[in-house]
Every structure is written in C-alpha cells, then in structure tokens.
Amino acid sequence: MKAARNSGICMKLDDFTGVLSLEHLDVNTMVYLYSEQGELIGKIHSTKSSATFTLPQKGMYVLVIHCLSYPVEVRRVIY
C-alpha cells in the first residue's frame, strides 16, 4: 500500500483492490477523480473526514481536491 501526505490529507491506494482512501479531509471538501483522458470518473462532497474511490482499472488518474482552507490540490494516482 502506498501513502502520500500533503496539506494534511492522507491518501492511500490499495494496489490489490484499487481502493483509493482519503483521510483527514475537511468537511465540505470537493474531491474529483479524472481518468488520464480527462473524463470525470467520480466526485465526492465530503461530509466527514474520510472518503473512498474504487478505481475501475489499472492506469493513471488525476485527483483534484478543492477546499476553502487551502489552495486547490492536484495529485497523480498510478494504479
């Protein structure tokens, strides 16, 4: 399992199942998941401090995290 941390948000990807977990989110954070072609795969409006996405297949994804507490954060996810 890989883990990355920036601006207080912890991101973990389970390489076996493709489950991407985000922890330490602020409430009302918007999280968007895009394919490498720019297609929106999913979005979450957090109502609690954690959220998960299940990645549909192996590949590269872009995660965009938008919250009023810090600047927009963009992360690359490779599964």
Beta strands, then each sheet from edge to edge (+ up, - down):
strand 1: 2-6
strand 2: 9-13
strand 3: 19-23
strand 4: 30-35
strand 5: 40-45
strand 6: 50-54
strand 7: 60-67
strand 8: 70-78
sheet 1: 1+ 2- 3+ 6-
sheet 2: 5+ 4- 7+ 8-
end
